[in-house]
């Protein structure tokens, strides 16, 4: 009809149409990096209740607000003592360049926190620059050897990732260089897909035996983490504790990945906001909340996110995608090169292709050389410093002398969905949807 404006379908919008046409043209599913991109209930849907009359705030920077955290003191002889409760999540050498791994170690060490190896083993660059290094033990067992386990400061058994709970890892052939292939005992240039479940056990009872084996290898010195992708979080956390975990890591569906199927990233798992209260409930019912520490990851971006996650019951958080952005990922500096790759600065997610202009998610030596590990470490340390100061500022406003003293009572939700997931009242009410009693 003349004068009628074109109307886009909410079900078949331009993105959906483009994906259908791409699938019809190629006959293969889409693979990308990053994490879920659609809008999900998240920390922005919560606000903190600053002190006024009924609470007493702390004065600016003059009254101390502690940030330190101890991880893994349930069984380990040498738990991790970190200066800040913000850690670097596992990202492998292979997915990332050697320069990026070194930069992560430098930045984390400068702020007194830990970094994590990821799939593919331990590199000298990362071990040499990391004051506290967590060694990931994954279903692939790539690069695994007892000597590296003993060199690590903690061990993280990975049962799942937030971007793909129930799915295995993926590293495409263009990133399997001679060095990566040697570390993983793989053919050079051939796509690598790691298993979705560990070959060493079939359930929590077997996992308990494996944890004892790892403790014996490391003489009971190292904390043992268990990482799960957020899905059936309540039951998974209980089973992780039963198996003997010192620390439980819960990764929500906003968590990133170097490469997996987009249908997986967008349609499997639950939001981080929904996972934290389930994990805390499981720990509380077992009587081990704060004794078995809870690390939360998946979409942590700001000091406000840190403060809110801790108010919901986390002992610490882990960042991955945000850390890469701090190093320079998706920087406008490379806008022209992102455009040449068919993307844009701020949207680039083809980490699997190995052509990252910022030199972070690549194994191309010329591209990787663009990232100065010293400068990258400085940038990451600055970012971690800002996150910490932001979280402290908010905690002081709530009258807290330590970040760990933040609690659910300090939060309200702005939407019904966030209220139900986070189990805190809808702002201006005492109502929590679904709460009993």
C-alpha positions as CSV (number, residue, x, y, z in Angstrom):
1,X,0.0,0.0,0.0
2,X,1.3,3.4,-0.9
3,X,2.8,5.2,2.1
4,X,3.3,2.1,4.2
5,X,6.7,1.8,5.8
6,X,8.6,-1.5,5.4
7,X,8.2,-3.6,8.5
8,X,10.9,-6.0,9.7
9,X,9.8,-9.3,11.2
10,X,10.6,-9.8,14.8
11,X,11.0,-13.5,14.2
12,X,12.8,-13.3,10.8
13,X,14.9,-10.1,11.3
14,X,17.8,-9.3,9.0
15,X,20.3,-11.3,11.1
16,X,18.1,-14.4,11.0
17,X,17.6,-14.0,7.2
18,X,21.3,-13.6,6.7
19,X,22.1,-16.7,8.7
20,X,19.5,-18.8,6.8
21,X,21.0,-17.6,3.5
22,X,24.5,-18.3,4.7
23,X,23.5,-21.8,5.8
24,X,21.7,-22.5,2.5
25,X,24.8,-21.3,0.6
26,X,27.5,-23.2,2.5
27,X,25.7,-26.2,4.0
28,X,27.8,-25.9,7.3
29,X,27.0,-24.3,10.7
30,X,28.6,-21.1,11.7
31,X,31.6,-21.1,14.1
32,X,32.8,-18.1,15.9
33,X,34.4,-16.9,19.2
34,X,33.2,-14.5,21.9
35,X,30.1,-15.5,23.9
36,X,26.4,-15.0,23.8
37,X,25.6,-11.7,22.1
38,X,21.8,-11.5,22.6
39,X,20.4,-9.5,25.5
40,X,20.2,-11.6,28.7
41,X,19.3,-10.7,32.3
42,X,22.6,-9.6,33.7
43,X,24.2,-7.5,36.5
44,X,22.9,-4.3,34.9
45,X,19.5,-5.4,36.0
46,X,20.5,-5.1,39.6
47,X,21.4,-2.0,41.7
48,X,23.2,-1.6,45.0
49,X,21.5,0.1,47.9
50,X,24.0,2.7,49.1
51,X,23.9,3.9,52.7
52,X,22.1,7.0,53.8
53,X,20.2,7.0,57.1
54,X,19.6,3.4,57.9
55,X,23.2,2.4,57.0
56,X,26.5,4.0,57.7
57,X,28.8,4.5,54.7
58,X,32.6,4.5,54.9
59,X,34.4,7.7,54.1
60,X,36.0,7.8,50.6
61,X,39.5,6.5,50.3
62,X,40.4,7.3,53.9
63,X,38.6,4.3,55.4
64,X,40.0,1.0,54.3
65,X,38.0,-1.5,52.2
66,X,39.8,-4.8,51.9
67,X,40.0,-6.8,48.7
68,X,42.2,-9.8,49.5
69,X,40.9,-13.4,49.1
70,X,42.2,-16.9,50.0
71,X,41.3,-19.6,47.6
72,X,41.6,-23.3,48.3
73,X,42.2,-23.6,52.0
74,X,39.8,-26.5,52.4
75,X,42.5,-29.2,51.8
76,X,45.6,-27.7,50.2
77,X,48.8,-27.0,52.1
78,X,49.4,-23.9,50.0
79,X,46.2,-22.1,49.2
80,X,46.3,-19.1,46.9
81,X,46.5,-15.7,48.7
82,X,45.4,-13.1,46.2
83,X,45.4,-9.3,46.6
84,X,42.2,-8.8,44.6
85,X,39.2,-11.1,44.0
86,X,39.5,-10.7,40.2
87,X,41.3,-13.5,38.4
88,X,42.1,-14.3,34.8
89,X,40.1,-17.2,33.3
90,X,41.6,-20.1,31.3
91,X,42.5,-19.2,27.7
92,X,44.9,-21.5,25.9
93,X,48.1,-21.0,24.1
94,X,46.8,-21.9,20.7
95,X,43.7,-19.9,21.0
96,X,45.9,-17.0,22.1
97,X,49.3,-16.0,20.9
98,X,52.4,-16.5,23.1
99,X,52.6,-12.7,23.5
100,X,49.0,-12.5,24.8
101,X,49.6,-15.3,27.3
102,X,52.7,-13.5,28.6
103,X,50.8,-10.2,28.8
104,X,48.1,-11.8,30.9
105,X,50.7,-13.2,33.3
106,X,52.4,-9.8,33.6
107,X,49.1,-7.9,34.2
108,X,47.8,-10.4,36.7
109,X,51.1,-10.5,38.6
110,X,51.3,-6.7,38.8
111,X,48.0,-6.7,40.7
112,X,48.7,-9.8,42.9
113,X,46.2,-12.1,41.3
114,X,46.2,-15.3,39.2
115,X,46.0,-16.3,35.6
116,X,45.0,-19.7,34.1
117,X,46.6,-21.8,31.4
118,X,43.6,-23.0,29.4
119,X,43.6,-26.1,27.1
120,X,47.0,-26.9,25.5
121,X,49.5,-26.9,28.4
122,X,51.8,-24.5,30.2
123,X,54.1,-22.1,28.3
124,X,57.3,-20.7,29.6
125,X,56.1,-17.2,28.8
126,X,53.1,-17.5,31.0
127,X,54.7,-19.5,33.9
128,X,57.7,-17.1,33.9
129,X,55.5,-14.0,34.2
130,X,52.7,-15.4,36.5
131,X,53.1,-15.1,40.2
132,X,50.1,-17.4,40.6
133,X,49.3,-19.8,37.8
134,X,46.3,-22.1,37.7
135,X,46.8,-25.2,35.5
136,X,43.7,-26.4,33.7
137,X,43.2,-30.1,33.4
138,X,40.7,-30.7,30.5
139,X,39.1,-33.6,28.7
140,X,41.7,-33.4,25.9
141,X,44.6,-33.8,28.4
142,X,46.6,-31.7,25.8
143,X,50.0,-30.8,27.1
144,X,49.3,-32.5,30.5
145,X,52.3,-33.8,32.4
146,X,53.0,-34.2,36.1
147,X,56.0,-31.8,36.0
148,X,53.8,-28.9,34.9
149,X,51.2,-29.9,37.5
150,X,53.8,-29.5,40.2
151,X,55.0,-26.2,38.8
152,X,51.4,-24.8,39.0
153,X,50.0,-23.0,42.0
154,X,46.6,-24.6,41.6
155,X,44.8,-27.1,39.4
156,X,41.5,-26.5,37.7
157,X,39.6,-29.5,36.5
158,X,37.4,-28.3,33.6
159,X,34.0,-30.1,33.3
160,X,32.4,-27.4,31.2
161,X,32.5,-23.8,29.9
162,X,29.6,-21.3,30.0
163,X,29.7,-20.8,26.3
164,X,29.3,-24.5,25.6
165,X,28.3,-26.7,28.6
166,X,28.2,-30.2,27.3
167,X,30.5,-29.4,24.3
168,X,34.1,-29.9,23.7
169,X,36.9,-27.6,22.6
170,X,37.7,-26.5,19.1
171,X,40.9,-25.2,17.5
172,X,41.0,-25.0,13.8
173,X,44.0,-26.1,11.7
174,X,45.1,-22.7,10.7
175,X,46.1,-22.1,14.3
176,X,47.8,-25.5,14.8
177,X,51.4,-24.3,14.2
178,X,54.4,-26.5,14.7
179,X,54.8,-25.3,18.3
180,X,51.1,-25.7,19.1
181,X,51.1,-29.2,17.5
182,X,54.1,-30.2,19.5
183,X,52.6,-29.2,22.8
184,X,49.3,-31.0,22.0
185,X,50.8,-34.0,20.2
186,X,48.7,-33.2,17.1
187,X,49.3,-33.1,13.4
188,X,50.3,-29.6,12.3
189,X,47.5,-27.7,10.4
190,X,44.7,-30.2,11.2
191,X,41.5,-29.1,13.0
192,X,41.5,-30.1,16.7
193,X,38.3,-31.0,18.5
194,X,38.7,-32.0,22.1
195,X,36.2,-34.3,23.9
196,X,33.2,-33.1,25.7
197,X,33.8,-35.4,28.7
198,X,36.9,-36.6,30.5
199,X,38.1,-40.1,29.6
200,X,39.4,-40.7,33.2
201,X,36.0,-40.9,34.9
202,X,32.3,-41.5,34.4
203,X,30.9,-39.7,37.4
204,X,31.5,-37.9,40.7
205,X,32.8,-41.0,42.5
206,X,35.4,-41.6,39.9
207,X,36.2,-37.9,39.9
208,X,37.0,-38.1,43.6
209,X,39.6,-40.8,42.8
210,X,41.1,-38.5,40.2
211,X,41.3,-35.6,42.6
212,X,43.1,-37.8,45.1
213,X,45.5,-38.8,42.4
214,X,46.2,-35.1,41.5
215,X,46.7,-34.3,45.2
216,X,49.2,-37.1,45.5
217,X,51.1,-36.0,42.4
218,X,51.4,-32.5,43.9
219,X,51.9,-33.7,47.5
220,X,48.6,-32.1,48.7
221,X,50.1,-28.7,48.2
222,X,47.9,-27.3,45.4
223,X,44.2,-26.3,45.6
224,X,41.9,-28.2,43.3
225,X,39.3,-26.3,41.4
226,X,36.3,-27.7,39.5
227,X,34.9,-25.6,36.7
228,X,31.4,-26.2,35.4
229,X,29.4,-24.4,32.7
230,X,26.2,-23.0,34.2
231,X,23.3,-25.3,33.4
232,X,22.2,-27.6,36.2
233,X,24.2,-25.5,38.6
234,X,22.7,-26.5,41.9
235,X,23.3,-30.2,41.4
236,X,26.7,-29.7,39.7
237,X,28.0,-27.7,42.6
238,X,26.9,-30.2,45.1
239,X,28.6,-33.0,43.2
240,X,31.8,-31.0,42.8
241,X,32.0,-30.5,46.6
242,X,31.3,-34.2,47.2
243,X,34.1,-35.1,44.8
244,X,36.5,-33.0,46.9
245,X,36.8,-29.6,45.2
246,X,38.5,-26.8,47.2
247,X,37.1,-24.2,44.8
248,X,34.1,-24.3,42.5
249,X,34.1,-22.2,39.3
250,X,30.8,-21.5,37.7
251,X,30.8,-20.0,34.2
252,X,27.6,-18.4,32.9
253,X,26.5,-18.4,29.3
254,X,27.9,-14.9,28.7
255,X,31.3,-16.5,29.1
256,X,33.5,-16.4,26.0
257,X,35.1,-19.1,23.9
258,X,37.8,-19.1,21.2
259,X,35.6,-21.1,18.8
260,X,32.4,-23.0,18.9
261,X,29.1,-23.4,17.0
262,X,27.0,-20.2,17.3
263,X,23.9,-22.2,18.0
264,X,25.7,-23.6,21.1
265,X,26.8,-20.2,22.3
266,X,23.3,-18.6,22.0
267,X,21.1,-21.5,23.1
268,X,22.8,-23.7,25.7
269,X,23.3,-22.9,29.4
270,X,21.9,-20.3,31.7
271,X,22.8,-16.6,32.4
272,X,25.5,-15.9,35.0
273,X,22.9,-14.0,37.1
274,X,20.7,-17.1,37.4
275,X,23.6,-19.4,38.2
276,X,25.1,-17.7,41.3
277,X,22.2,-18.1,43.7
278,X,21.9,-21.8,42.7
279,X,25.6,-22.3,43.4
280,X,25.4,-20.4,46.7
281,X,22.3,-22.4,47.8
282,X,24.1,-25.7,47.1
283,X,27.1,-24.6,49.1
284,X,25.0,-23.3,52.0
285,X,23.0,-26.5,52.2
286,X,26.2,-28.5,52.5
287,X,27.5,-26.1,55.2
288,X,30.6,-25.1,53.1
289,X,29.8,-21.6,51.8
290,X,33.0,-19.6,52.2
291,X,34.8,-22.8,53.1
292,X,34.7,-24.0,49.5
293,X,35.2,-20.8,47.6
294,X,33.0,-19.9,44.6
295,X,34.5,-18.1,41.6
296,X,32.0,-16.7,39.1
297,X,32.7,-15.9,35.5
298,X,30.8,-15.1,32.4
299,X,30.3,-11.4,31.3
300,X,32.2,-9.6,34.1
301,X,33.0,-6.2,32.7
302,X,33.1,-3.5,35.5
303,X,33.7,-3.0,39.2
304,X,29.9,-2.9,39.6
305,X,29.7,-6.5,38.1
306,X,32.4,-7.6,40.6
307,X,30.6,-6.0,43.6
308,X,27.2,-7.4,42.6
309,X,28.6,-11.0,42.0
310,X,30.2,-10.9,45.4
311,X,27.1,-9.5,47.0
312,X,25.2,-12.5,45.6
313,X,27.7,-14.8,47.3
314,X,30.8,-15.2,45.1
315,X,34.2,-15.2,46.7
316,X,35.9,-14.0,43.5
317,X,35.3,-13.5,39.8
318,X,37.2,-14.4,36.7
319,X,37.5,-12.4,33.5
320,X,38.4,-13.6,30.0
321,X,36.8,-11.6,27.2
322,X,37.2,-8.3,29.1
323,X,40.9,-9.1,29.7
324,X,41.5,-9.6,26.0
325,X,39.7,-6.3,25.3
326,X,42.0,-4.6,27.8
327,X,45.0,-6.0,25.9
328,X,43.6,-4.4,22.7
329,X,41.2,-6.8,21.2
330,X,38.6,-5.1,18.9
331,X,40.5,-1.8,19.2
332,X,39.5,1.1,16.8
333,X,43.2,1.3,16.0
334,X,42.7,-1.6,13.6
335,X,39.3,-0.5,12.3
336,X,40.4,-0.7,8.6
337,X,41.8,-4.2,9.0
338,X,38.7,-5.4,10.8
339,X,36.6,-4.0,7.9
340,X,38.8,-5.8,5.4
341,X,38.0,-9.1,7.2
342,X,34.3,-8.3,6.8
343,X,33.8,-7.2,10.4
344,X,34.3,-4.1,12.5
345,X,36.1,-2.9,15.6
346,X,33.8,-3.9,18.4
347,X,32.2,-6.8,16.5
348,X,35.1,-9.0,15.4
349,X,34.5,-12.5,16.7
350,X,36.2,-14.8,14.1
351,X,38.9,-15.8,16.6
352,X,39.0,-19.3,15.1
353,X,40.4,-17.8,11.8
354,X,43.8,-16.8,13.3
355,X,43.8,-13.4,11.5
356,X,43.3,-11.1,14.5
357,X,44.9,-7.7,13.6
358,X,45.5,-7.0,17.3
359,X,47.8,-10.0,17.5
360,X,45.9,-11.6,20.4
361,X,43.9,-14.6,19.0
362,X,46.4,-15.6,16.4
363,X,49.4,-17.8,15.8
364,X,50.6,-15.7,12.8
365,X,54.1,-14.5,13.9
366,X,53.8,-11.1,12.1
367,X,50.4,-10.4,13.6
368,X,51.4,-11.7,17.1
369,X,54.4,-9.4,17.1
370,X,52.0,-6.4,17.1
371,X,51.2,-7.1,20.7
372,X,53.9,-5.9,23.1
373,X,53.6,-8.1,26.2
374,X,55.0,-5.5,28.5
375,X,52.6,-2.8,27.3
376,X,49.7,-5.3,27.2
377,X,50.5,-6.3,30.8
378,X,50.5,-2.7,31.8
379,X,47.1,-2.1,30.2
380,X,45.6,-5.2,31.9
381,X,47.0,-4.2,35.3
382,X,45.4,-0.7,34.8
383,X,42.1,-2.3,34.0
384,X,42.2,-4.7,37.0
385,X,43.1,-1.7,39.2
386,X,40.1,0.2,38.0
387,X,37.8,-2.8,38.5
388,X,39.1,-3.1,42.1
389,X,38.7,0.6,42.9
390,X,35.2,0.7,41.4
391,X,34.2,-2.3,43.5
392,X,35.7,-0.7,46.6
393,X,33.9,2.5,46.0
394,X,30.5,0.7,45.8
395,X,31.3,-1.4,48.8
396,X,32.2,1.6,50.9
397,X,28.9,3.2,49.9
398,X,27.1,0.2,51.3
399,X,29.1,0.5,54.6
400,X,31.4,-2.4,53.9
401,X,35.0,-2.6,55.1
402,X,35.8,-5.5,52.8
403,X,34.4,-6.7,49.5
404,X,33.6,-10.0,50.9
405,X,31.1,-8.3,53.3
406,X,28.8,-7.4,50.5
407,X,25.5,-9.4,50.8
408,X,22.2,-10.0,49.0
409,X,20.6,-7.4,51.3
410,X,22.6,-4.8,49.5
411,X,20.9,-5.5,46.2
412,X,17.5,-5.0,44.5
413,X,16.4,-5.8,41.0
414,X,15.0,-3.5,38.3
415,X,13.1,-6.2,36.4
416,X,10.9,-9.1,37.4
417,X,13.2,-11.6,35.5
418,X,16.3,-10.4,37.3
419,X,14.6,-10.4,40.7
420,X,13.5,-14.0,40.2
421,X,16.9,-15.2,38.9
422,X,19.0,-13.3,41.5
423,X,16.6,-13.9,44.3
424,X,16.6,-10.3,45.5
425,X,13.6,-8.0,45.8
426,X,12.2,-6.0,43.0
427,X,13.1,-2.4,43.6
428,X,10.6,-0.6,45.8
429,X,9.0,-3.8,47.0
430,X,9.7,-6.7,49.2
431,X,8.6,-9.2,46.5
432,X,10.9,-11.8,45.1
433,X,9.0,-13.7,42.3
434,X,8.9,-17.4,43.1
435,X,10.1,-17.1,46.7
436,X,8.4,-19.4,49.2
437,X,7.2,-17.9,52.5
